[in-house]
Amino acid sequence: MAEEKKKREKAAKAATLRIRQVKSGICAPVDQKQTLFGLGLRRIRQEVVRPDTPAVRGQIHKVRHLVEIVEGA
């Protein structure tokens, strides 16, 4: 039972992305500001952890010039 729980936790941990905002969204179009807000990013150098899903990947792609993926997530 405990082994299954550890496997699930490890799988969940591997399927996440750590995203950091590196540029301001002030001069960005409104839809990009909303995408940053949807990802949970509000400040420069703020990091959030999100699941590695196609929807999150699409959001990251939309604001790829404002964010970066942090290695070692």
Buried (B, 14 or more C-beta within 10 A) or exposed (E): EEEEEEEEEEEEEEEBBBBBBEBEBEEBEEEBBBBBEBBEBEEEEBBBEBEEEEEBEEBBEBBEEBBBEEEEB
